[in-house]
Amino acid sequence: MKIKVYTLNAFAKTNTGGNPAGVVLNADSLLSEHMQRIAKKVGFSETAFVKKSNNADFKVEFFTPNKEVNLCGHATIATFCLLADKGIIDAGRYTQETKAGILEIEYRKNNRIYMEQCKPIFHKILDKKYIADTLNISQNKIMDDIPIQIVSTGLKDILIPIKSLGDLCSIRPDFDKISYVCKKENCVGYHLFTLETKQDSTAHCRNFAPFYNINEESATGTSTGALSCYLYRYGIISQNHMKDLVFEQGYCMNRPSEILASVIISNGKINEVKVGGNALNIEEREIEIL
């Protein structure tokens, strides 16, 4: 059986940037083992499979090369950019059913896709020395005034504040140790950031998820939502500036990416979290599965 897989670079800042994702349309007949085989053959960090839903406009399932995940930000952006390109959707609001819940998607006329994320859950704070050891850095490269913390807006990530852009880009982590920590803490990966940026952005980020066979990812939508909420919680960004956040990622991999975020605050509480961007370089290939 041959399956058509579309590939797109989500959150691309340039034609060589972004995070590649696979998308399979009309995937209703595919079983989990089929989707897992396809994702492994595609070889990207995530591949999305679009199905019919009784509860939403679309049902989307996400697979890494070695396991299913509840949600993937960049693959969601790629999916809805493809649906728009194929004329399946017009500008407007849609819903997608995922293992993380039913989430709203907004397709804006400027070719930007925004995906709703869950409201943030702030989990435990982790020890600096413990985490620094897994990154092969000294503790003094980690910021002192805000914590290393597990935060989720759909997927749990460990958010790690680094003092400078130079420090962030020079990190060469121990992926085995990161995998151990993520397994122990039931997290997807590490999302490192610094407030020092290359352009006029909110933060510059790197993401490590070796536990899911993704040593480094060039653009991570779900982590961006969690980080946006974290920056508000710890007073780094005021309420008046939460609607137009811009995050840089992928520069250390020569895949420059731009991820947008919008957080709505009411009475000091986070009411809505959205992450957005576009996708470039739509291509297609055929994958044969037994």
Secondary structure, 3 states (H helix, E strand, C coil): CEEEEEEEEECECCCCCCEEEEEECCCCCCCHHHHHHHHHHHCCCCEEEEECCCCCCEEEEEECCCCEECCCHHHHHHHHHHHHHCCCCCCEEEEEEECCEEEEEEECCCCCEEEEECCCEEEEEECHHHHHHHHCCCHHHECCCCCEEEEECCCEEEEEEECCHHHHHCCCCCHHHHHHHHHHHCCCEEEEEECCCCCCCCEEEEEEEHHHCEEEECCCHHHHHHHHHHHHHCCCCCHHHCCCEEEEECHHHCCCEEEEEEEEEECCEEEEEEEEECEEEEEEEEEECC
